[in-house]
């Protein structure tokens, strides 16, 4: 029997990089991002509990609502509104630190702050499925990512999921609650970024650059019936999976099967794989696709780790690129870029989706430049 999906998450993220706080004479700003001591002290305060932006800055945010460390304990974190968004264990896995020690390493380990937003967003097109977008922002001293997690529940096929994934990138896919205007995903990203510049950086003086693609991770979390074997795809299923793994444009070309990372033993199977194209990932892990207990939690954690590791690595690659291109890098920029380059070079955390990113030519070129500038040995 073909698969009937009952829960899927599609996570979408952009990436903006700015040296606003990393200049030789950093300007003042809304948040204390201009040095190691200040940044770590802020993390220590936020580690006591999610804190309204207004308590940190003394004013209401244009868009940032509540701040907290991104490396939270899922069972104690209350910034986000839904339990399904709380399985973020990437940071503690990456640092191998207990969470109480992380605030003191926030600068050296390039750990971000997570912010909820003042606006609520709905999926605008008519559908008989429940489609729930949750926007938030990850903030670094050198930039930010808007992160929109879209949870889809109901009963639907992979073909329906592929149509919806494409629709997320189409005009009018989103609507801010209380407003009539419909927004595309890029419109929504741009609106959030405009206000993040005001709330966290230097407004129009921020001078940021951004990733040209949208980082996209899709994971089916629950289903009944069979699954799409990567070794036995018909043309319709191959087309549907291509649209899921690359919903925002034409795929890079070649055979879909060649873009599959197959899980190793003991899960080696044509039903256990990660499809990759550019900055897009689709996780199908059939052995975890039971909508109960630890399997569901494990799969959601794997999904979040996939998204967070891609975003974090791309931020670090962009930071190193800015450092090697700077004519007069300050000590803070050199320190952070060196740490980022060492991470990209030694890869202390790894999953299938991250392997595909770190093996890309642009990241290898960045590491070569980092070695030439003595950011790494």
C-alpha positions as CSV (number, residue, x, y, z in Angstrom):
1,X,0.0,0.0,0.0
2,X,1.5,3.4,-0.9
3,X,2.4,5.7,1.9
4,X,-0.2,8.0,3.5
5,X,1.6,10.8,5.3
6,X,0.2,12.2,8.5
7,X,2.9,14.6,9.7
8,X,5.7,16.4,7.9
9,X,7.9,19.4,8.8
10,X,9.4,21.7,6.2
11,X,12.0,24.1,7.7
12,X,13.1,27.2,5.7
13,X,15.9,29.5,6.6
14,X,17.8,32.4,5.1
15,X,21.3,33.7,6.1
16,X,22.4,37.3,6.5
17,X,26.0,38.2,7.3
18,X,27.2,41.6,8.6
19,X,30.3,43.0,10.2
20,X,28.4,45.8,11.9
21,X,29.7,44.8,15.4
22,X,33.1,43.4,14.1
23,X,34.7,46.7,12.9
24,X,38.0,48.0,14.3
25,X,35.9,50.6,16.2
26,X,32.5,48.9,16.6
27,X,29.5,51.2,16.9
28,X,26.9,51.0,19.7
29,X,23.9,48.9,19.0
30,X,20.6,47.7,20.4
31,X,22.1,44.4,21.7
32,X,25.5,43.8,23.4
33,X,27.1,42.0,20.5
34,X,30.3,44.0,20.4
35,X,32.7,41.8,22.4
36,X,33.2,38.5,24.0
37,X,32.5,39.6,27.6
38,X,29.3,41.4,26.7
39,X,28.0,38.7,24.5
40,X,28.7,35.9,27.0
41,X,27.1,38.0,29.8
42,X,24.0,38.4,27.8
43,X,23.8,34.6,27.3
44,X,24.3,34.1,31.0
45,X,21.3,36.4,31.7
46,X,19.1,34.7,29.1
47,X,20.1,31.3,30.4
48,X,18.1,32.1,33.6
49,X,14.9,32.0,31.5
50,X,13.4,33.4,28.3
51,X,13.5,37.2,28.5
52,X,11.4,39.8,26.7
53,X,13.4,41.9,24.2
54,X,12.1,45.0,26.0
55,X,13.8,43.9,29.3
56,X,17.1,43.5,27.5
57,X,17.0,46.8,25.6
58,X,14.6,49.0,27.4
59,X,12.3,49.4,24.4
60,X,9.8,47.4,22.5
61,X,11.1,45.5,19.5
62,X,10.0,46.2,15.9
63,X,9.8,42.4,15.5
64,X,11.9,40.6,18.2
65,X,9.7,39.5,21.2
66,X,11.4,37.0,23.5
67,X,15.1,36.1,23.6
68,X,16.7,32.9,24.9
69,X,19.8,30.8,24.2
70,X,19.3,28.5,21.2
71,X,20.9,25.6,23.1
72,X,18.0,25.1,25.4
73,X,16.8,22.1,27.3
74,X,13.8,21.0,25.3
75,X,11.7,20.1,28.3
76,X,12.3,23.4,30.1
77,X,12.3,25.9,27.1
78,X,9.2,28.0,26.9
79,X,9.9,30.7,24.3
80,X,8.2,28.7,21.5
81,X,4.5,28.0,21.4
82,X,4.4,24.3,20.5
83,X,6.1,21.2,21.9
84,X,7.0,19.9,18.5
85,X,9.4,22.9,18.1
86,X,11.4,22.1,21.2
87,X,13.7,19.3,20.1
88,X,16.9,21.3,19.6
89,X,19.8,19.2,20.7
90,X,22.3,20.2,18.0
91,X,24.1,22.8,20.2
92,X,24.8,20.5,23.1
93,X,25.8,17.7,20.8
94,X,28.2,20.0,19.0
95,X,29.9,21.5,22.0
96,X,29.9,18.4,24.2
97,X,29.3,20.8,27.1
98,X,26.6,20.7,29.8
99,X,24.2,23.5,29.1
100,X,25.2,25.4,32.2
101,X,28.7,25.9,30.7
102,X,27.5,27.0,27.3
103,X,26.9,30.7,28.0
104,X,30.6,31.2,28.8
105,X,31.5,29.7,25.5
106,X,28.9,31.5,23.4
107,X,31.4,33.8,21.7
108,X,34.2,31.3,21.1
109,X,31.8,28.5,20.0
110,X,29.7,30.9,17.9
111,X,26.4,30.0,19.7
112,X,23.4,32.0,18.7
113,X,20.4,33.5,20.5
114,X,16.9,32.4,19.5
115,X,14.2,35.0,19.3
116,X,10.5,34.6,18.9
117,X,8.6,37.3,16.9
118,X,5.9,39.8,17.5
119,X,4.0,38.7,14.4
120,X,2.1,35.5,13.8
121,X,2.0,34.0,10.3
122,X,-0.5,31.7,8.6
123,X,-0.4,29.7,5.4
124,X,-2.7,31.5,3.0
125,X,-3.8,29.0,0.2
126,X,-6.9,27.0,0.8
127,X,-6.2,23.4,1.9
128,X,-7.9,20.6,3.8
129,X,-4.6,20.0,5.7
130,X,-3.5,21.8,8.8
131,X,-0.4,23.8,7.8
132,X,1.2,25.7,10.7
133,X,4.1,28.0,10.1
134,X,6.2,29.1,13.1
135,X,8.7,31.9,12.4
136,X,11.7,32.7,14.7
137,X,15.2,34.3,14.3
138,X,18.7,33.0,15.2
139,X,21.0,35.9,16.1
140,X,24.8,36.0,16.0
141,X,27.2,39.0,16.5
142,X,27.9,38.6,12.8
143,X,24.4,38.1,11.4
144,X,21.1,36.3,11.6
145,X,18.8,33.7,10.0
146,X,15.0,33.9,9.8
147,X,13.8,30.3,10.4
148,X,10.3,29.3,9.5
149,X,9.2,25.8,10.5
150,X,6.1,24.6,8.7
151,X,4.3,21.6,10.2
152,X,1.8,19.7,8.0
153,X,-0.7,17.3,9.5
154,X,-3.7,15.4,8.1
155,X,-3.7,12.6,5.6
156,X,-1.9,13.2,2.3
157,X,0.3,11.6,-0.3
158,X,3.9,12.4,-1.3
159,X,2.6,14.0,-4.4
160,X,0.4,16.3,-2.3
161,X,3.4,17.1,-0.1
162,X,5.5,18.0,-3.2
163,X,2.7,20.4,-4.5
164,X,2.6,22.1,-1.1
165,X,6.4,22.4,-0.9
166,X,6.4,24.2,-4.2
167,X,3.5,26.4,-3.1
168,X,5.5,27.6,-0.1
169,X,7.8,29.3,-2.6
170,X,5.0,30.8,-4.7
171,X,3.5,34.3,-4.5
172,X,0.9,34.8,-1.7
173,X,1.8,31.7,0.3
174,X,1.9,33.5,3.7
175,X,-0.2,36.1,5.5
176,X,0.6,38.0,8.7
177,X,-2.3,37.6,11.1
178,X,-4.4,40.8,11.1
179,X,-3.3,42.0,7.7
180,X,-4.9,41.6,4.3
181,X,-1.7,41.5,2.2
182,X,-0.4,38.2,1.0
183,X,3.3,37.6,1.0
184,X,5.7,35.3,-0.7
185,X,8.4,33.5,1.3
186,X,11.0,36.0,0.2
187,X,8.7,38.9,1.0
188,X,8.3,37.4,4.5
189,X,12.1,36.9,4.9
190,X,12.7,40.5,3.7
191,X,10.1,41.9,6.1
192,X,11.6,40.1,9.1
193,X,15.2,41.1,8.1
194,X,14.3,44.7,7.7
195,X,13.1,44.8,11.3
196,X,15.9,42.6,12.7
197,X,18.4,45.2,11.4
198,X,16.5,47.7,13.5
199,X,16.2,45.5,16.6
200,X,19.6,43.9,16.7
201,X,22.1,45.8,14.4
202,X,22.4,49.2,12.9
203,X,19.3,49.6,10.8
204,X,20.1,50.9,7.3
205,X,23.8,51.0,8.3
206,X,24.0,47.2,8.8
207,X,25.3,46.5,5.3
208,X,24.6,42.8,5.2
209,X,25.0,40.2,2.5
210,X,22.8,37.1,2.2
211,X,22.8,33.6,0.9
212,X,21.3,33.4,-2.6
213,X,19.4,30.1,-1.8
214,X,16.9,29.2,0.9
215,X,18.1,26.5,3.2
216,X,15.3,23.8,3.1
217,X,15.0,20.7,5.2
218,X,11.9,18.4,4.8
219,X,11.3,15.4,7.0
220,X,8.3,13.1,7.0
221,X,7.6,12.4,10.7
222,X,4.7,10.0,10.5
223,X,2.9,7.8,7.9
224,X,1.0,4.6,7.3
225,X,1.6,2.2,4.5
226,X,4.7,1.7,2.5
227,X,7.5,4.1,1.5
228,X,9.3,5.3,-1.7
229,X,12.2,2.9,-2.2
230,X,15.1,4.8,-3.7
231,X,15.8,1.7,-5.8
232,X,12.3,1.4,-7.3
233,X,11.0,4.8,-8.2
234,X,8.6,5.3,-11.0
235,X,8.5,8.5,-13.0
236,X,5.7,10.1,-11.0
237,X,7.4,9.4,-7.7
238,X,10.7,10.6,-8.9
239,X,9.1,13.8,-10.1
240,X,7.4,14.3,-6.7
241,X,10.6,13.7,-4.7
242,X,12.5,16.1,-7.0
243,X,10.0,18.8,-6.2
244,X,10.2,18.1,-2.4
245,X,14.0,18.2,-2.4
246,X,14.2,21.3,-4.7
247,X,10.8,23.1,-4.3
248,X,12.2,26.6,-5.2
249,X,13.4,26.0,-8.7
250,X,14.8,23.6,-11.3
251,X,17.0,20.8,-9.8
252,X,20.7,20.8,-10.6
253,X,20.3,17.9,-13.0
254,X,21.4,14.3,-13.2
255,X,19.6,11.3,-11.7
256,X,17.7,11.8,-8.4
257,X,19.0,8.5,-7.2
258,X,22.6,9.9,-7.4
259,X,21.6,12.6,-4.9
260,X,20.7,10.0,-2.2
261,X,22.9,9.5,0.8
262,X,22.0,6.0,2.0
263,X,22.2,5.3,5.7
264,X,24.8,2.9,6.9
265,X,24.4,-0.3,8.9
266,X,22.3,-1.2,10.9
267,X,19.8,0.9,8.9
268,X,21.1,0.2,5.5
269,X,18.0,0.0,3.2
270,X,16.6,1.6,0.1
271,X,14.0,3.0,2.5
272,X,16.5,4.9,4.6
273,X,18.1,7.9,2.8
274,X,18.7,11.6,2.6
275,X,18.1,13.4,-0.7
276,X,20.3,16.5,-1.3
277,X,20.4,19.2,-3.9
278,X,22.2,22.5,-3.2
279,X,21.0,23.7,0.2
280,X,17.9,21.5,0.2
281,X,17.5,18.2,2.0
282,X,14.7,15.6,2.2
283,X,14.9,12.9,5.0
284,X,13.2,9.6,4.6
285,X,14.0,7.3,7.6
286,X,11.5,4.5,7.4
287,X,12.6,2.7,10.5
288,X,11.6,5.8,12.6
289,X,8.3,6.5,10.9
290,X,6.0,5.5,13.7
291,X,3.9,8.3,15.2
292,X,4.5,7.3,18.8
293,X,7.1,7.6,21.6
294,X,10.8,7.8,21.2
295,X,10.9,7.1,17.5
296,X,8.9,10.2,16.7
297,X,11.1,12.3,19.1
298,X,14.2,10.8,17.6
299,X,13.1,11.7,14.1
300,X,12.1,15.2,15.1
301,X,15.5,15.7,16.7
302,X,17.2,14.4,13.6
303,X,15.3,16.9,11.5
304,X,16.2,19.8,13.7
305,X,19.8,18.8,13.8
306,X,19.8,18.7,10.0
307,X,18.5,22.2,9.7
308,X,20.5,23.8,12.5
309,X,23.8,22.2,11.4
310,X,23.3,23.5,7.8
311,X,22.5,27.0,9.0
312,X,25.4,27.1,11.4
313,X,27.9,25.8,8.9
314,X,26.8,28.3,6.3
315,X,27.0,31.1,8.8
316,X,30.6,30.1,9.6
317,X,31.5,29.8,5.9
318,X,30.2,33.3,5.2
319,X,32.0,34.7,8.3
320,X,35.3,33.3,7.1
321,X,34.7,34.6,3.7
322,X,34.1,38.1,5.1
323,X,37.3,37.9,7.2
324,X,39.6,36.9,4.4
325,X,38.1,39.6,2.2
326,X,38.5,42.3,4.8
327,X,41.3,44.8,4.3
328,X,41.7,45.6,8.0
329,X,40.1,42.8,10.1
330,X,39.8,43.7,13.8
331,X,40.8,41.2,16.5
332,X,37.2,40.2,17.2
333,X,36.6,39.3,13.5
334,X,39.9,37.4,13.3
335,X,39.1,35.5,16.5
336,X,35.6,34.4,15.4
337,X,36.6,33.6,11.9
338,X,39.5,31.5,13.1
339,X,37.1,29.5,15.3
340,X,34.7,29.1,12.4
341,X,37.4,28.0,10.0
342,X,38.6,25.3,12.5
343,X,35.0,24.0,12.8
344,X,34.6,23.7,9.1
345,X,38.0,22.1,8.8
346,X,37.7,19.5,11.6
347,X,34.0,18.9,11.5
348,X,33.3,18.0,15.2
349,X,29.6,17.3,14.4
350,X,28.5,15.5,11.3
351,X,25.3,14.1,9.7
352,X,24.4,13.2,6.1
353,X,23.1,16.6,5.1
354,X,26.1,18.4,6.5
355,X,28.5,16.1,4.7
356,X,27.0,17.2,1.4
357,X,27.4,20.9,2.3
358,X,30.9,20.8,3.6
359,X,32.1,18.9,0.5
360,X,30.9,21.8,-1.7
361,X,33.6,23.6,-3.7
362,X,32.8,27.0,-2.3
363,X,33.5,25.8,1.2
364,X,36.7,24.1,0.3
365,X,37.8,27.3,-1.5
366,X,36.9,29.3,1.7
367,X,39.1,26.9,3.8
368,X,42.0,27.3,1.3
369,X,41.7,31.1,1.7
370,X,41.6,30.7,5.5
371,X,44.8,28.7,5.5
372,X,46.4,31.3,3.2
373,X,45.4,34.0,5.8
374,X,46.7,31.8,8.7
375,X,43.2,31.5,10.3
376,X,43.9,27.8,10.6
377,X,47.2,25.8,10.4
